């Protein structure tokens, strides 16, 4: 009787990582285009009220999207060509360049006015595979002139970036 129980317990213990790996890809948005057959996926990772970023895929095109909320009614534009710097877990640095202007979208939260900016950065499958291996440890989003927004990620969120990069490149 003890032997059967131990065998069942051992089986369950060894199958838990397989079960959790099978359930790890939770997309914020996922659909297949009816005409082209291209898969569209997005995984949004919110860090706090001020900073959110997303992994995005449409067919074989990949990008990172960065969303920054700044207090006040801002009147500046974050220009096309602005940078996003990623420091990976292996201490390497990846620099991405935005492909369009980001204009402010003002909104009110808790009786405070904020301006939200959404930036889009193309990224290659190879770069995503590097993120999958090392994870993102630190993010710097350049806003205007020499100003930027920094975000350090804790160990648990670094692991999530590895998982999200893996999910977004998965066929």
Secondary structure as GFF3:
##gff-version 3
##sequence-region A 1 171
A	DSSP	alpha_helix	2	22	.	.	.	ID=ss1
A	DSSP	beta_strand	29	32	.	.	.	ID=ss2
A	DSSP	beta_strand	39	46	.	.	.	ID=ss3
A	DSSP	beta_strand	51	58	.	.	.	ID=ss4
A	DSSP	beta_strand	61	71	.	.	.	ID=ss5
A	DSSP	beta_strand	77	78	.	.	.	ID=ss6
A	DSSP	beta_strand	83	88	.	.	.	ID=ss7
A	DSSP	beta_strand	93	97	.	.	.	ID=ss8
A	DSSP	beta_strand	102	103	.	.	.	ID=ss9
A	DSSP	beta_strand	105	109	.	.	.	ID=ss10
A	DSSP	beta_strand	112	122	.	.	.	ID=ss11
A	DSSP	alpha_helix	125	134	.	.	.	ID=ss12
A	DSSP	beta_strand	136	142	.	.	.	ID=ss13
A	DSSP	beta_strand	148	152	.	.	.	ID=ss14
A	DSSP	alpha_helix	155	169	.	.	.	ID=ss15
###
